[in-house]
Amino acid sequence: MNIEVILVNSFTLNGQGGNPAGVVLNADKLTDKQKLKIAHAVGYSETAFVSSDDEADFAVSFFTTTDEVDFCGHATLATFSTLYQKGLLAAGTYTQRTKVGILPVTIEPSGKVIMAQQLPQTLACFSYHEIAPVIGIESSILQSTQLPIEVISTGLPDVIIPVPYGYLDLINPNDELIAAFCKKYEVVGFHVFELCSAGAKLTASCRNFAPLFGISEESATGSSSGALACYLTEHLALGSEYVFEQGRAMGCTSIITASIESDNASVTRVQVGGFASIIDSLMLPLM
């Protein structure tokens, strides 16, 4: 028996760039062990497996090449864009069951997919001195941003790290150091950003490192983008609509939009969106 894996680039701009994800439909009969083997064979940062559910429209599980993760933004986008492009879903709002709960996903007539995320949780704060040696930027340079380094989760806990403009592309990630730090503090990865100038089309440029889960660097990260939007809403008056660029240093620029709704000082809704393009498919033997 062969399993079809649909290969999709998520968070593309005019069909270019993006972050690849695998999508497996009708995955009800697959075991977690089989899913992990398939994800490892695909070799992407995440592969999504779509099954039926008694309550939600779909149950979706996410596997890296090494483990299952509770949620994945770019693989969610890949999943629902695939269902739409293949004519299995029309534009509208649907629900997916994930390990972080049942979340709504909206498909616009343009094909843009907008996914809701969990409300933010700020789980920890790190000093500039703690982070500086791990990413190779002096603590005084990090401190010059006058912004905190925080762990925020809208589904997955990421360390949100601001750097001054011009320093983002200078980071040469040390996978071993980052993985050890993430393991020690039980976080998924580092989401590093530099703010763009006022009036620019982009809010910030970003890089994401998650070597603990086999991802040295990722070109688009939906969950981290939601966390970053919540962070910016709390610490800077930048409005409620954000546009993030990610993957530039990898030569694979992706565009991610995020929107935040809030009531006084509390975030009441987090949404992340973008476009995706099916690029290919492959058949793998059931393992």
N, C-alpha and C positions, 0 to 999 in steps of 0.2 A: 504494500500500500504506500502510495506517495502522498506527501503533504505539500500543497501549494503555499508558498510564501510570497506575498505581494510586497514589492520593494517600493518605498515611498520616500520622497524628500519633503520634509515638513518645514514650514516657515520660509517658503521660497519668496523671491521677489521677481515677478514676471517669469516664473518658471525656473529661475536660476537660483543657485545657492541652496541653502537649507541644510537640514540634518536628517540623514537617512534612518528609517525605521522599517522593520519588517512587520507585516500584518498577516495573521493567520485567521481566516474565517472558519466558522463551524468547528470550533475547537473543543466541543463538549466532552468528547471521549478521550482527549489527551490527558495523560498524567502530568504532574509537575515535573517529574524526571524527564519525560519526553519533551516537554516544553523547553526545559533548560538545554537539552541536547540540540534541539532545533535552533534555539537562540544562539548557542555557541557556534553551530555550523553556519548560520547567517553571518555572524561576526559583527553586527551593528551594536551600537551602545544599548539599544533596547529593541525587543520584538514584542508586539502586542498579540494576545490570543483572545478571540472573541467567542463567547459562548452565550447560550440562552439563560434567562433568569426569570424567576417566578414573580418578581416585583418590579425590577428595572427593565428597560428595553433590552439591555445587554449586560452581561458580566464580562469585564475586561481585566485580564491579568497581564503583568509586564515582567519580562525577564531580560536581564543583561546577559553577557556571555558567562557570567560567574554565579549569578544569584537572582532571586526574585526581588523586585522592589515594589513598594506599596502603591506608587503612582508614577506616571510619566506623562508630562505635558505633550511633548512632540509626538510620542506614539499614540496618544489620544487623538491628536489632530490628524495623524496619518490614518487612524482607524476610521473616523467618521468621514473624512474626505474620500477615502476609498469606497465606503458604503454609498456615498453620494455619487461619485463618479461612475460607479458600476450600476447605477440605477436601482440600488437596493433600498435607498432612502430618498425621500423628497426633502426639500427645504423645510425646516421646522425645528422644534425643540424635542430632545430625547433625553433619556437618562442612562447612565452607566453605573454599574456597581463596581467599585474598586475596593481595595483594602483600607482606604481612608473614608469610605462611605459611598452613598449614592449621590452622584453629581450630575447636574444638567449640562447638556451640550447642545448648542444651537448651530444649525447649518443655515447660512444666509443664501438667498437665491444666486448670489455671485459665486458661491462655492466657498466663501470664507467660513471657517469653523471657529466658534467662540465657546470656550469651555470655562465653566465655573470651577473655582478652587475652594479649598477650605479657608475659613477665616484665619487670619494670621495669628501665630503664636510666637512671641519673642522668648526664646528658651535660654539664652546665655549672652554674655558680652565678654569680649576679649580685649586686652590692652594692645596698643601698637607694638610694644616690646615683645609680646607673645607671638604676634603674626609676622613681624618683620623678617626674622631668619627663615621662616618657612617659605615665603614667597620671594625672598631676595631683594627686598626694598627696605632702606633704612627707616627706622621707626620715626625719625624726625620728619621724613618725607610723608609718611602715612599720616602723621599727626597734623601736618599742614592743611589737610582737608577739613579739619575741625568737625568731622563726622565720626560717629561711633562705628565700631566693628561688632556686629550682632549676629546671632544665630536666629534666623526667622524660618518658620515652616508654614507653607500653605498646602502641605501635603507631604513634603520631604524637608528635613532640616538642613539648611545651607548656611554657611558662613558668608555674610554679605560684607564685602571689603571695598571701601572707596579708595581710589588712588588719584593723585593729581593728573590733570590733562597732560598727555604726552608720555605717561609712564606705563600705560596698559600694555602696549606692544613690546615693551622692554622686558616683561616678565618671562623668564626661562624656567618653566615649572620643574621642580624636583619631585617626581612621582613618589619616591620612597618617603620623603619628608611629609608630603601632603597626606599620603595614605596613613602614615603612622599617627599624624595629628588627628585626622578624621576618625580613626579607630579609637583613639584615646578618649575623644570627646563625643563619640557616637553621633557624628554628623555625616552627611552624604558627601559634601564637597565644598569647594570654595567658589563663590560667585563674585568675581572682581569687576568693578566698573569704574569708568571715568565719565563725568558729566560733559555733555556737549554745550556749546555756547548758547546763550539765550537767543531765541528766535530761530534756531536751527530746526530742521525737520525731525532730527533725532533727539531724544531726551538723553540717552547715554549709550556708550559703547561698552560691551561686556565680554568677559572670557569666563569659562566655567571649567573647573578641574575636579574630577572625581575618580582618581586612580584606585581608590579602595574598592570600587565596583568595576574595575577594568576599563575605565574611561580616562585616558590621559588628559584629553581636552575635548569638549563637545561644542559643536558649531551652532546649536540652538537648544535652549533649555526652557521649556514652558513653565515648569514648577518654580524654578529660580526666578523667572521673570515676574511671576505673580508676587513672590516674596520681595523682590526689589521694588516693585511698584508700591507695596505697602510701606516699605522702609522710607521711600522718598516722600510718600504722603505724610508720614509722621514727622520727618525731620526737615523737609523743605516745602515751601509753598510753590509747587509746580503745577497745580491744577489736578485734574483727576484722570486725564488721558495721557498715556505714555507710548512712545515708540522706541524700541530698543534694537540695536544692531549687535549681532554676535557672530563670531566665526571669521572675522576679518583677518586675524593673524594666521588662520588656517587656509586662507585663500578661498573661503567658502562662506561668503557673507549671507547672513539670514536676517530677516526682519520679523520682529515679534511686537504685537500691540498688547497693551494691558489697560484696563480701566478699573477704577476704584470708586465705590460708593461708600459714603460715610455719614454717620449721624453724630454731629458734634466731634468728639475726639475718637470715636470708635468706627472701625471699618465694618461695614455691613454686607459688602459684596466685593468679591475679587473675580475678575474675568480676564482671560488671556486668549488672544486670537491670532489667526494667520491663515495662509494658504498652503496647499500641499500639491505635489505633482507625483503621479504614479510613474515610475521610471522603468520598471521591469518586473518580472516574476521568476521564481525558480521552483523546481520540484525537488523535494528531498525525500528520501526513503524514511518511513516511519521507524524510529529507532527504539 
